[in-house]
Amino acid sequence: MMETNYSLILDLLIHFFGTDHIFWIFYILNLVFGFISFKLGFARELPILKTIIVYIMLAIGTFILTIFSIMNLPITESLILIALVLGIYRYRLHKQRTATK
């Protein structure tokens, strides 16, 4: 039976860095792309205390997502795509707003 591997980044990181610190590497990657996605995707500015609470909850949730990343699911790849799509959307929105002024 053929084993399906959905996580290209997992293979790449294991090839270059081994398995010593793979969980923490994935955690940092997922956390960074999660922060980027939150910042690009949330429409309005939150007060500082609410923002801190959101980031703490995001860090806890990222811990769980990292476990799924290690289990060969494409979580990190999905977060990269989400950040890329939201970045393109925000860029186009900015261009449209500056063109109408």
The first five atom37 places (N, CA, C, CB, O) and aatype in JSON, in Angstrom:
{
  "aatype": [12, 12, 6, 16, 2, 18, 15, 10, 9, 10, 3, 10, 10, 9, 8, 13, 13, 7, 16, 3, 8, 9, 13, 17, 9, 13, 18, 9, 10, 2, 10, 19, 13, 7, 13, 9, 15, 13, 11, 10, 7, 13, 0, 1, 6, 10, 14, 9, 10, 11, 16, 9, 9, 19, 18, 9, 12, 10, 0, 9, 7, 16, 13, 9, 10, 16, 9, 13, 15, 9, 12, 2, 10, 14, 9, 16, 6, 15, 10, 9, 10, 9, 0, 10, 19, 10, 7, 9, 18, 1, 18, 1, 10, 8, 11, 5, 1, 16, 0, 16, 11],
  "atom_mask": [
    [1, 1, 1, 1, 1],
    [1, 1, 1, 1, 1],
    [1, 1, 1, 1, 1],
    [1, 1, 1, 1, 1],
    [1, 1, 1, 1, 1],
    [1, 1, 1, 1, 1],
    [1, 1, 1, 1, 1],
    [1, 1, 1, 1, 1],
    [1, 1, 1, 1, 1],
    [1, 1, 1, 1, 1],
    [1, 1, 1, 1, 1],
    [1, 1, 1, 1, 1],
    [1, 1, 1, 1, 1],
    [1, 1, 1, 1, 1],
    [1, 1, 1, 1, 1],
    [1, 1, 1, 1, 1],
    [1, 1, 1, 1, 1],
    [1, 1, 1, 0, 1],
    [1, 1, 1, 1, 1],
    [1, 1, 1, 1, 1],
    [1, 1, 1, 1, 1],
    [1, 1, 1, 1, 1],
    [1, 1, 1, 1, 1],
    [1, 1, 1, 1, 1],
    [1, 1, 1, 1, 1],
    [1, 1, 1, 1, 1],
    [1, 1, 1, 1, 1],
    [1, 1, 1, 1, 1],
    [1, 1, 1, 1, 1],
    [1, 1, 1, 1, 1],
    [1, 1, 1, 1, 1],
    [1, 1, 1, 1, 1],
    [1, 1, 1, 1, 1],
    [1, 1, 1, 0, 1],
    [1, 1, 1, 1, 1],
    [1, 1, 1, 1, 1],
    [1, 1, 1, 1, 1],
    [1, 1, 1, 1, 1],
    [1, 1, 1, 1, 1],
    [1, 1, 1, 1, 1],
    [1, 1, 1, 0, 1],
    [1, 1, 1, 1, 1],
    [1, 1, 1, 1, 1],
    [1, 1, 1, 1, 1],
    [1, 1, 1, 1, 1],
    [1, 1, 1, 1, 1],
    [1, 1, 1, 1, 1],
    [1, 1, 1, 1, 1],
    [1, 1, 1, 1, 1],
    [1, 1, 1, 1, 1],
    [1, 1, 1, 1, 1],
    [1, 1, 1, 1, 1],
    [1, 1, 1, 1, 1],
    [1, 1, 1, 1, 1],
    [1, 1, 1, 1, 1],
    [1, 1, 1, 1, 1],
    [1, 1, 1, 1, 1],
    [1, 1, 1, 1, 1],
    [1, 1, 1, 1, 1],
    [1, 1, 1, 1, 1],
    [1, 1, 1, 0, 1],
    [1, 1, 1, 1, 1],
    [1, 1, 1, 1, 1],
    [1, 1, 1, 1, 1],
    [1, 1, 1, 1, 1],
    [1, 1, 1, 1, 1],
    [1, 1, 1, 1, 1],
    [1, 1, 1, 1, 1],
    [1, 1, 1, 1, 1],
    [1, 1, 1, 1, 1],
    [1, 1, 1, 1, 1],
    [1, 1, 1, 1, 1],
    [1, 1, 1, 1, 1],
    [1, 1, 1, 1, 1],
    [1, 1, 1, 1, 1],
    [1, 1, 1, 1, 1],
    [1, 1, 1, 1, 1],
    [1, 1, 1, 1, 1],
    [1, 1, 1, 1, 1],
    [1, 1, 1, 1, 1],
    [1, 1, 1, 1, 1],
    [1, 1, 1, 1, 1],
    [1, 1, 1, 1, 1],
    [1, 1, 1, 1, 1],
    [1, 1, 1, 1, 1],
    [1, 1, 1, 1, 1],
    [1, 1, 1, 0, 1],
    [1, 1, 1, 1, 1],
    [1, 1, 1, 1, 1],
    [1, 1, 1, 1, 1],
    [1, 1, 1, 1, 1],
    [1, 1, 1, 1, 1],
    [1, 1, 1, 1, 1],
    [1, 1, 1, 1, 1],
    [1, 1, 1, 1, 1],
    [1, 1, 1, 1, 1],
    [1, 1, 1, 1, 1],
    [1, 1, 1, 1, 1],
    [1, 1, 1, 1, 1],
    [1, 1, 1, 1, 1],
    [1, 1, 1, 1, 1]
  ],
  "atom_positions": [
    [[0.84, -1.17, 0.0], [0.0, 0.0, 0.0], [0.88, 1.24, 0.0], [-0.95, 0.0, 1.21], [1.91, 1.29, 0.68]],
    [[0.47, 2.24, -0.78], [1.25, 3.46, -0.91], [0.86, 4.46, 0.17], [1.06, 4.07, -2.31], [-0.32, 4.73, 0.38]],
    [[1.85, 5.01, 0.84], [1.59, 6.0, 1.88], [1.55, 7.39, 1.25], [2.68, 5.94, 3.0], [2.44, 7.76, 0.48]],
    [[0.51, 8.14, 1.56], [0.36, 9.48, 1.02], [0.94, 10.48, 2.0], [-1.12, 9.79, 0.72], [0.63, 10.45, 3.19]],
    [[1.79, 11.36, 1.49], [2.39, 12.39, 2.3], [1.87, 13.73, 1.84], [3.94, 12.34, 2.22], [2.09, 14.13, 0.69]],
    [[1.18, 14.44, 2.71], [0.57, 15.72, 2.35], [1.43, 16.91, 2.75], [-0.77, 15.83, 2.99], [1.17, 18.02, 2.28]],
    [[2.42, 16.72, 3.57], [3.19, 17.85, 4.09], [4.56, 17.93, 3.4], [3.37, 17.72, 5.6], [5.48, 17.18, 3.73]],
    [[4.66, 18.83, 2.45], [5.93, 19.03, 1.75], [6.96, 19.71, 2.65], [5.72, 19.85, 0.49], [8.15, 19.41, 2.57]],
    [[6.49, 20.61, 3.5], [7.41, 21.34, 4.38], [8.01, 20.4, 5.41], [6.68, 22.5, 5.09], [9.18, 20.54, 5.77]],
    [[7.23, 19.43, 5.9], [7.77, 18.46, 6.85], [8.94, 17.7, 6.24], [6.67, 17.48, 7.3], [9.98, 17.54, 6.87]],
    [[8.76, 17.22, 5.02], [9.86, 16.51, 4.35], [11.07, 17.41, 4.16], [9.39, 15.96, 3.0], [12.2, 16.98, 4.37]],
    [[10.83, 18.64, 3.76], [11.93, 19.58, 3.52], [12.7, 19.88, 4.81], [11.38, 20.88, 2.93], [13.93, 19.88, 4.82]],
    [[11.97, 20.12, 5.91], [12.64, 20.43, 7.17], [13.4, 19.22, 7.73], [11.62, 20.91, 8.19], [14.5, 19.36, 8.26]],
    [[12.81, 18.04, 7.61], [13.51, 16.84, 8.07], [14.77, 16.6, 7.25], [12.58, 15.62, 8.0], [15.8, 16.2, 7.78]],
    [[14.68, 16.85, 5.95], [15.85, 16.65, 5.08], [17.0, 17.59, 5.46], [15.46, 16.86, 3.62], [18.15, 17.16, 5.51]],
    [[16.68, 18.86, 5.72], [17.74, 19.83, 5.98], [18.15, 19.93, 7.45], [17.31, 21.17, 5.51], [19.32, 20.18, 7.74]],
    [[17.22, 19.73, 8.39], [17.53, 19.95, 9.81], [17.43, 18.7, 10.67], [16.61, 20.99, 10.35], [17.82, 18.74, 11.84]],
    [[16.92, 17.62, 10.14], [16.75, 16.41, 10.94], [15.5, 16.52, 11.8], [0.0, 0.0, 0.0], [14.66, 17.4, 11.58]],
    [[15.38, 15.63, 12.76], [14.18, 15.6, 13.58], [14.39, 16.12, 15.01], [13.65, 14.2, 13.64], [13.5, 16.0, 15.84]],
    [[15.55, 16.67, 15.29], [15.86, 17.09, 16.66], [14.89, 18.12, 17.21], [17.25, 17.63, 16.72], [14.35, 17.95, 18.3]],
    [[14.67, 19.2, 16.48], [13.84, 20.3, 16.97], [12.68, 20.57, 16.03], [14.68, 21.57, 17.14], [12.23, 21.71, 15.9]],
    [[12.18, 19.54, 15.38], [11.16, 19.71, 14.34], [9.86, 20.29, 14.91], [10.89, 18.38, 13.66], [9.22, 21.1, 14.25]],
    [[9.47, 19.89, 16.12], [8.23, 20.41, 16.7], [8.32, 21.91, 16.9], [7.93, 19.72, 18.04], [7.38, 22.63, 16.56]],
    [[9.43, 22.4, 17.44], [9.55, 23.84, 17.73], [9.71, 24.65, 16.45], [10.73, 24.1, 18.66], [9.25, 25.79, 16.38]],
    [[10.36, 24.08, 15.45], [10.46, 24.77, 14.16], [9.06, 24.94, 13.57], [11.37, 23.98, 13.18], [8.7, 26.02, 13.11]],
    [[8.27, 23.86, 13.59], [6.9, 23.93, 13.09], [6.06, 24.88, 13.94], [6.28, 22.55, 13.06], [5.23, 25.62, 13.4]],
    [[6.24, 24.87, 15.24], [5.47, 25.75, 16.11], [5.73, 27.21, 15.76], [5.81, 25.48, 17.58], [4.79, 28.01, 15.65]],
    [[6.99, 27.57, 15.59], [7.35, 28.95, 15.25], [6.79, 29.32, 13.88], [8.88, 29.15, 15.27], [6.23, 30.41, 13.72]],
    [[6.93, 28.43, 12.89], [6.38, 28.71, 11.56], [4.86, 28.89, 11.62], [6.73, 27.57, 10.6], [4.34, 29.85, 11.06]],
    [[4.17, 27.99, 12.29], [2.71, 28.09, 12.39], [2.3, 29.34, 13.15], [2.14, 26.85, 13.08], [1.32, 29.99, 12.79]],
    [[3.04, 29.69, 14.19], [2.73, 30.88, 14.98], [2.91, 32.15, 14.15], [3.61, 30.94, 16.23], [2.06, 33.04, 14.18]],
    [[4.0, 32.23, 13.42], [4.26, 33.41, 12.6], [3.19, 33.57, 11.53], [5.65, 33.33, 11.95], [2.64, 34.65, 11.34]],
    [[2.88, 32.48, 10.82], [1.87, 32.58, 9.77], [0.47, 32.76, 10.35], [1.9, 31.34, 8.88], [-0.39, 33.37, 9.7]],
    [[0.22, 32.26, 11.53], [-1.05, 32.52, 12.21], [-1.19, 33.98, 12.6], [0.0, 0.0, 0.0], [-2.26, 34.57, 12.43]],
    [[-0.11, 34.58, 13.13], [-0.13, 36.01, 13.47], [-0.35, 36.86, 12.22], [1.18, 36.41, 14.16], [-1.14, 37.8, 12.24]],
    [[0.35, 36.52, 11.15], [0.19, 37.26, 9.89], [-1.24, 37.16, 9.39], [1.17, 36.74, 8.82], [-1.84, 38.15, 8.98]],
    [[-1.79, 35.95, 9.43], [-3.16, 35.75, 8.95], [-4.16, 36.52, 9.81], [-3.52, 34.25, 8.95], [-5.11, 37.1, 9.29]],
    [[-3.95, 36.53, 11.11], [-4.84, 37.28, 11.99], [-4.75, 38.77, 11.68], [-4.5, 37.02, 13.46], [-5.77, 39.45, 11.57]],
    [[-3.54, 39.27, 11.56], [-3.35, 40.7, 11.34], [-3.94, 41.13, 9.99], [-1.86, 41.04, 11.39], [-4.55, 42.2, 9.9]],
    [[-3.76, 40.31, 8.96], [-4.29, 40.67, 7.64], [-5.8, 40.42, 7.52], [-3.57, 39.88, 6.57], [-6.48, 41.12, 6.77]],
    [[-6.31, 39.44, 8.25], [-7.69, 39.05, 8.07], [-8.68, 39.76, 8.97], [0.0, 0.0, 0.0], [-9.87, 39.79, 8.67]],
    [[-8.22, 40.33, 10.06], [-9.15, 40.98, 10.98], [-9.34, 42.41, 10.54], [-8.64, 40.91, 12.45], [-8.37, 43.15, 10.37]],
    [[-10.59, 42.81, 10.35], [-10.89, 44.09, 9.7], [-10.6, 45.31, 10.58], [-12.32, 44.1, 9.28], [-10.06, 46.3, 10.09]],
    [[-10.95, 45.25, 11.85], [-10.8, 46.46, 12.66], [-9.75, 46.26, 13.75], [-12.14, 46.85, 13.29], [-9.39, 45.14, 14.12]],
    [[-9.29, 47.37, 14.24], [-8.27, 47.39, 15.29], [-8.93, 47.09, 16.64], [-7.53, 48.77, 15.34], [-9.96, 47.67, 16.98]],
    [[-8.32, 46.18, 17.4], [-8.82, 45.84, 18.74], [-8.06, 46.63, 19.79], [-8.7, 44.33, 19.0], [-6.93, 47.04, 19.55]],
    [[-8.66, 46.83, 20.96], [-7.91, 47.42, 22.07], [-6.74, 46.49, 22.46], [-8.84, 47.66, 23.3], [-6.78, 45.29, 22.19]],
    [[-5.73, 47.05, 23.08], [-4.49, 46.32, 23.35], [-4.71, 45.07, 24.21], [-3.49, 47.24, 24.03], [-4.1, 44.04, 23.95]],
    [[-5.57, 45.15, 25.23], [-5.81, 43.99, 26.09], [-6.48, 42.85, 25.32], [-6.67, 44.4, 27.29], [-6.12, 41.69, 25.48]],
    [[-7.45, 43.19, 24.49], [-8.11, 42.17, 23.67], [-7.14, 41.57, 22.66], [-9.32, 42.77, 22.95], [-7.18, 40.37, 22.39]],
    [[-6.27, 42.39, 22.1], [-5.27, 41.89, 21.16], [-4.32, 40.92, 21.85], [-4.48, 43.06, 20.55], [-3.98, 39.88, 21.28]],
    [[-3.89, 41.24, 23.06], [-3.01, 40.34, 23.81], [-3.7, 39.02, 24.09], [-2.56, 41.01, 25.13], [-3.09, 37.95, 23.97]],
    [[-4.97, 39.07, 24.47], [-5.73, 37.84, 24.74], [-5.85, 37.0, 23.47], [-7.13, 38.17, 25.3], [-5.7, 35.78, 23.51]],
    [[-6.12, 37.66, 22.35], [-6.22, 36.94, 21.07], [-4.89, 36.27, 20.73], [-6.64, 37.9, 19.93], [-4.87, 35.12, 20.31]],
    [[-3.78, 36.98, 20.92], [-2.47, 36.4, 20.61], [-2.14, 35.23, 21.54], [-1.39, 37.46, 20.71], [-1.53, 34.25, 21.1]],
    [[-2.52, 35.32, 22.81], [-2.29, 34.2, 23.74], [-3.1, 32.99, 23.32], [-2.66, 34.61, 25.19], [-2.59, 31.87, 23.3]],
    [[-4.36, 33.21, 22.98], [-5.21, 32.1, 22.53], [-4.71, 31.52, 21.2], [-6.68, 32.57, 22.38], [-4.78, 30.32, 20.97]],
    [[-4.19, 32.39, 20.34], [-3.62, 31.93, 19.07], [-2.38, 31.07, 19.32], [-3.26, 33.13, 18.18], [-2.17, 30.08, 18.63]],
    [[-1.58, 31.45, 20.3], [-0.38, 30.66, 20.64], [-0.78, 29.29, 21.18], [0.49, 31.41, 21.67], [-0.12, 28.29, 20.87]],
    [[-1.84, 29.23, 21.98], [-2.31, 27.94, 22.5], [-2.87, 27.08, 21.37], [-3.38, 28.15, 23.6], [-2.57, 25.89, 21.28]],
    [[-3.67, 27.68, 20.52], [-4.24, 26.95, 19.39], [-3.19, 26.48, 18.4], [0.0, 0.0, 0.0], [-3.32, 25.41, 17.8]],
    [[-2.14, 27.27, 18.24], [-1.06, 26.89, 17.35], [-0.33, 25.65, 17.86], [-0.08, 28.04, 17.18], [0.16, 24.85, 17.07]],
    [[-0.27, 25.5, 19.16], [0.34, 24.3, 19.74], [-0.4, 23.05, 19.26], [0.32, 24.37, 21.3], [0.22, 22.06, 18.89]],
    [[-1.73, 23.12, 19.26], [-2.53, 21.99, 18.78], [-2.36, 21.79, 17.28], [-4.02, 22.2, 19.12], [-2.24, 20.66, 16.81]],
    [[-2.33, 22.88, 16.53], [-2.13, 22.77, 15.08], [-0.77, 22.17, 14.74], [-2.25, 24.14, 14.43], [-0.63, 21.45, 13.75]],
    [[0.22, 22.47, 15.55], [1.56, 21.93, 15.32], [1.58, 20.41, 15.47], [2.57, 22.57, 16.28], [2.29, 19.72, 14.75]],
    [[0.8, 19.9, 16.4], [0.7, 18.44, 16.55], [0.16, 17.83, 15.26], [-0.22, 18.07, 17.75], [0.65, 16.79, 14.82]],
    [[-0.84, 18.47, 14.65], [-1.36, 17.98, 13.38], [-0.33, 18.11, 12.27], [-2.63, 18.74, 13.01], [-0.28, 17.27, 11.37]],
    [[0.5, 19.15, 12.31], [1.57, 19.3, 11.31], [2.56, 18.15, 11.39], [2.3, 20.64, 11.5], [3.01, 17.63, 10.37]],
    [[2.9, 17.75, 12.61], [3.85, 16.66, 12.8], [3.24, 15.34, 12.34], [4.28, 16.57, 14.27], [3.96, 14.42, 11.97]],
    [[1.92, 15.24, 12.38], [1.23, 14.02, 11.95], [1.04, 13.98, 10.43], [-0.13, 13.9, 12.64], [0.21, 13.22, 9.93]],
    [[1.79, 14.78, 9.71], [1.82, 14.77, 8.24], [0.62, 15.42, 7.58], [1.93, 13.36, 7.76], [0.31, 15.1, 6.43]],
    [[-0.07, 16.32, 8.27], [-1.17, 17.06, 7.65], [-0.65, 18.42, 7.19], [-2.36, 17.22, 8.65], [0.25, 18.98, 7.82]],
    [[-1.2, 18.97, 6.12], [-0.64, 20.2, 5.54], [-1.12, 21.47, 6.24], [-1.01, 20.29, 4.06], [-1.67, 22.37, 5.6]],
    [[-0.92, 21.56, 7.53], [-1.36, 22.73, 8.31], [-0.5, 23.95, 7.98], [-1.3, 22.42, 9.82], [-1.04, 25.03, 7.71]],
    [[0.8, 23.8, 7.99], [1.69, 24.93, 7.71], [1.51, 25.42, 6.28], [3.16, 24.52, 7.94], [1.5, 26.62, 6.03]],
    [[1.36, 24.5, 5.36], [1.13, 24.89, 3.97], [-0.17, 25.67, 3.84], [1.1, 23.65, 3.06], [-0.25, 26.64, 3.08]],
    [[-1.2, 25.24, 4.57], [-2.48, 25.95, 4.54], [-2.35, 27.35, 5.12], [-3.55, 25.17, 5.3], [-2.92, 28.3, 4.58]],
    [[-1.62, 27.49, 6.2], [-1.41, 28.81, 6.79], [-0.63, 29.73, 5.86], [-0.68, 28.68, 8.13], [-0.91, 30.93, 5.8]],
    [[0.33, 29.19, 5.13], [1.08, 29.98, 4.16], [0.14, 30.47, 3.06], [2.24, 29.15, 3.56], [0.19, 31.64, 2.67]],
    [[-0.71, 29.58, 2.55], [-1.66, 29.98, 1.51], [-2.66, 31.01, 2.02], [-2.4, 28.75, 0.97], [-2.99, 31.96, 1.31]],
    [[-3.13, 30.83, 3.24], [-4.07, 31.8, 3.83], [-3.41, 33.17, 3.93], [-4.55, 31.33, 5.23], [-4.01, 34.18, 3.56]],
    [[-2.18, 33.21, 4.42], [-1.47, 34.49, 4.55], [-1.23, 35.12, 3.18], [-0.12, 34.29, 5.28], [-1.35, 36.33, 3.02]],
    [[-0.91, 34.31, 2.19], [-0.67, 34.81, 0.83], [-1.96, 35.39, 0.23], [-0.13, 33.68, -0.07], [-1.94, 36.48, -0.33]],
    [[-3.06, 34.67, 0.34], [-4.34, 35.14, -0.2], [-4.79, 36.41, 0.51], [-5.43, 34.05, -0.07], [-5.23, 37.36, -0.14]],
    [[-4.69, 36.44, 1.83], [-5.07, 37.64, 2.57], [-4.16, 38.82, 2.25], [-5.05, 37.36, 4.07], [-4.61, 39.97, 2.19]],
    [[-2.87, 38.55, 2.04], [-1.95, 39.61, 1.65], [-2.29, 40.18, 0.29], [0.0, 0.0, 0.0], [-2.25, 41.4, 0.11]],
    [[-2.62, 39.34, -0.66], [-3.03, 39.81, -1.98], [-4.32, 40.62, -1.89], [-3.21, 38.62, -2.95], [-4.45, 41.67, -2.52]],
    [[-5.26, 40.12, -1.1], [-6.53, 40.82, -0.92], [-6.3, 42.21, -0.32], [-7.48, 40.0, -0.03], [-6.86, 43.19, -0.81]],
    [[-5.49, 42.29, 0.73], [-5.24, 43.58, 1.37], [-4.51, 44.54, 0.44], [-4.43, 43.38, 2.65], [-4.78, 45.74, 0.44]],
    [[-3.58, 44.01, -0.36], [-2.85, 44.84, -1.31], [-3.81, 45.42, -2.35], [-1.73, 44.03, -2.01], [-3.76, 46.61, -2.66]],
    [[-4.68, 44.58, -2.9], [-5.65, 45.05, -3.9], [-6.63, 46.04, -3.28], [-6.41, 43.86, -4.51], [-7.0, 47.03, -3.92]],
    [[-7.04, 45.8, -2.04], [-7.94, 46.73, -1.36], [-7.25, 48.08, -1.16], [-8.39, 46.15, -0.01], [-7.87, 49.13, -1.34]],
    [[-5.98, 48.05, -0.79], [-5.22, 49.29, -0.61], [-5.08, 50.03, -1.93], [-3.83, 48.99, -0.03], [-5.24, 51.25, -1.97]],
    [[-4.78, 49.32, -3.01], [-4.65, 49.94, -4.32], [-5.97, 50.57, -4.76], [-4.18, 48.9, -5.36], [-5.99, 51.66, -5.33]],
    [[-7.07, 49.86, -4.5], [-8.39, 50.37, -4.88], [-8.75, 51.63, -4.08], [-9.46, 49.29, -4.68], [-9.29, 52.59, -4.63]],
    [[-8.44, 51.62, -2.79], [-8.74, 52.78, -1.95], [-7.92, 53.99, -2.33], [-8.52, 52.45, -0.5], [-8.42, 55.11, -2.32]],
    [[-6.64, 53.78, -2.68], [-5.8, 54.91, -3.07], [-6.16, 55.43, -4.46], [-4.32, 54.51, -3.04], [-5.95, 56.6, -4.74]],
    [[-6.71, 54.58, -5.32], [-7.1, 55.01, -6.66], [-8.37, 55.85, -6.62], [-7.32, 53.79, -7.56], [-8.56, 56.7, -7.5]],
    [[-9.22, 55.64, -5.64], [-10.48, 56.38, -5.58], [-10.33, 57.73, -4.87], [-11.52, 55.55, -4.87], [-11.25, 58.55, -4.92]],
    [[-9.22, 57.98, -4.24], [-9.02, 59.26, -3.52], [-8.61, 60.37, -4.45], [-7.98, 59.12, -2.43], [-8.41, 61.5, -4.01]]
  ]
}
